[in-house]
Structures are given as structure tokens and as C-alpha cells.
Amino acid sequence: MIPLFIGVEVILGITILNKASGVYGILSLFTGHPINFWQWLYNLLAIITLPVYVSALINLKTKPRNLRKISLATIVYVLDTFIGSLYTLYFIYFWFSLEEGSVKSTGADLSSSTLSSQSASAARELFITLGTTISVTFIRLYFTLVILSFAKALLKQNRMETRYNDVQNGTSSRSLEQEEEDEVANATGYFGEFRKAIFDLEVRSKEYLDDLCN
């Protein structure tokens, strides 16, 4: 059995590599490769969520940041899974629409034996496509459950530390969190406002998951 912590590291690493491909999708706009609005939007969402997963992975061992950042990454991952499932259905429909149009346009010029061969090939492609899609979907749902379980474990640990005032290295976790909160609150400029917005999202995500798990 792989420890939950290592499992989350692996999941975040795989997700980061997957989301990084969105950069190449956006670059296709500049290379003239055909891409529709929904494909462009999907790649854009991948780029937007990428920093969330990177931040969660980098701070996975850093208290008390890991709880806030994992909480935000968990909510983003759940929404990402839902949206990704919808896009998967769309891409399957889009792919089969192209295949059906291609078969209809060439069907009049094909013999019966060729049509039978194409039907067998189409059935095989359908089986492989659906099988792969279903497998990937189940794996993604399993990853989501692992992320949720890890976030729940961190929240439980945090509640215990708060309850018993567990002191680590002479400084409480709450003091470290307060120091970072003060640092973010005193940040100025556009970058400072951005940090405040992200910090607020992380805190709200933590509070939401904490209420949900209680």
C-alpha cells in the first residue's frame, strides 16, 4: 500500500505534466493549427490551474501553508475533474462526428467488402476509445478521492494541533500562520493584491472543507 502522502505527490506530479500540455495547445493559435473555441478554453483552464497544483506540490511539506494550498488544490481538482469529464464527452462526440462525416462522404465510392472492413475497423476504434476513456475517467475519480482523503487528514491533524496547542520548534503553527498572514496583508502593488486574493481563496477553501468534513 502506497502512503497517502506519496500518492498525493505522484498525483500532483502527473497533473502538473498534464496541465503543462495546455501551453502547447495555446501555442497552436500562433502556428496556424486549427483549434475551436472549446478546445482553446480547455487549454486556457489548464494553464490557469497549473500554478495551483505547482504551489500545492512545492508546499506539501511546509506547515501551515500545506493545509491552505492543499485545500485550494482539492477544490480546484474536484471542479477540474467535473469539467474534464464534460470535455471528454464533448471530444468523443466531436471525434465520432468527424468519423461519421468521413464515412458518409466516401461511402458511395466503396465496395461492400470495403464497407464491411471499415465497419469492423470503426467498431474496433469505438471499443478502444470508449475503453480508454472509461479507464482514464475511473483513474481520475480515484485520484480525486485520494486528494480529498489527504485534505481531510490534514484538516483533522490541524484540529488536533489547535486543540492541544502542539508546539513545534518553539513556535506554534498558529504563530507561523499569523506571521504569513501579516506579511501578505502588508504587501503592496499589483503583486501584493494578487497575493492577497490567492491567500483569501486558500483560507476560504480551507474553511469550506473544514465545515464540510465536520
N, C-alpha and C positions, 0 to 999 in steps of 0.2 A: 504494500500500500504506500503510495507516494504521499509525503506530508503535505498538508493543505497549503502551507506557505510556499513550498517549491512548486506545487501545482499552479498557484496564482502567478508566480514568476514566469512559468512556462506559458501560461495563457496570455499574460500581458505581452510577453515577447512575440508570440505568434500574432497577436492582434496588431502590434506595432508594425511588424513586417507587412501584414495585410493592408493596413491603412496607408502605409507609405506608398503603395501602388497607386493611390489616388493622385499623387503628384504627377505620375506619368499619364494618367487619364486627362488631367487638366492641360498638360503639355501638348496633348493631341490637338488642342484647339489651334496651336501655333504651327503644327506640322501638316495641317490640312486633312487629317484623318477624320472621317465622318463620325459625329457623335451628336445624339439628340439631347434635348433639354434634361430629360430624366437621368440619363447617363452622366451628364455634366453635373447635375445636382448631387447624385450619389457620390461622385468623386470629390466634390466640394465638401460634403459632410464628412468624408473620410479624412480630409485634411484638417477640418475643424476639430474633430475628436482626437486626432493623433496626439496633440500636446497633453491632453488629459491623461491618456494612457502612459505616455512617457513620464510625466510627472509622478504618477502613481507608482510606477516601477522604480524610479530613482529614489523616491522617499519611502519605499516599502519597509525599510528597517529603521527609519528615523521617527522617533516619538517626539511630540504628539502629532506631527504632520501626517503620518501614515494613515491615521484614522480619518481625518478630514478628506484627504486626497483619495483614499480608497472608497470612501462614501460617495464622493462625486463620480469617481470612475465606475462604481457599481450602478448608479442610476443611469449614467450615460450608456453603460454596456447593455443594460436591460432595454432601454429605448432603442439602442443601436441594433440589438437582436430583433426586436419587433419590426423596425423599419427595414432591416436587411431581409427579413422573411417576406415582406411585401414586395421588395425589389426582386427577390428571387422568383416569385410568382410572375412578376411582370416580364422578367428576362426570358423565362420559359415560354410565356405566351408570345413574346416578340420573336423568339427563335423559331418556334413552330409555325408562326405566321409566315416567316420568310421561307421556311421549308415547304409549306403548303403552296405558297405562291410560285415557288420554283418548279414544283412538280406539275402544277396545272399548266404552266407556260410551256413545258416541254412534253407534256403527256400526249399531245396529238401526233407527235413525230416518233413515238416509241412503239416498239412491237410489244405483244402480250408477254413474251418471255422477259423482256427488259423491264416491263412494268412490275412483273412478279418479283424480279430481282431487287428492284427499287423498294417495293413494299417490305420485303424481308430486311433490307438494309435500314429502312425507316423504323421498322419495329425494333431492330437491334439498337439503333441510336436512341429510340424512345426509352428502352429499358435501361441503357447505360446512363442517360441523362437524368431520368427520374430516380434511379438507384443512387447515383452520386449526390443528387440534390437532397434526397431524404436523409442520406448518411451525414452529409455536412450539416443539415438542419438539426439533427439529433445531437451531433457533437457540439454545435453552438449552444443548444439548450443545456447540455451538460456543463459546458464551460460557465454558462450564466449561473447555474446552481452552485458551482464551486466558488465563484466570485461572491455570491450572496452569502454563502456559508462562512467565508473568510471575513467578510464585513461584519456579520453577526458575531463572530468570535472576538473580533477586535472591540466591538461595542460592549460586549459582555466583560471583557478584560478591563476596559476603561471604566465601567461602572464599579467594578470591584476595587480598582485602584483609587477611585474617587471616594468610595465608601470607607475604605480603611486607611486613606491618606498615605498610600505607599510612596515612600521617598526613595528616589534613585539618584545616586551620585551626589547626595546632599541637596538636591533641588527637586521639588515636586514637579510632576508633569503639568499641573495646572499653572505653575510659575513659568515654565517654558512656553506654554501656550499663550499666556498673558504677555510675555515679552515679545513674541512674534506678532501678536495682535496689536500691541502698541507700535511696533515697528511699521506694520502695514498702515496703521491709522495715521502715522506721521509722514508717510510717503507723499511726494508731491509730483506734479507734472502728469503727462498723459500715461506714462508707465505706472505711476503711483495710483492713478484712478483705475487702471486695468488690474493692478494687484488687489485693490480693494474689492473690485467686482468679483474677481475669482475667489478671493478669501470668503466673501459673503456667500457665494454659491457653495463653497465647500462646507461652511458652517451650517447652512440651511439643509444641505444634503445629509450631513451627519445627524442633525436634529430630526429630520424626517425619517431616516432609517431607524433611529433610536426609538422614536414613537411607534414605528411600525413593528419593531421587534419586541416591544414590551406588551 
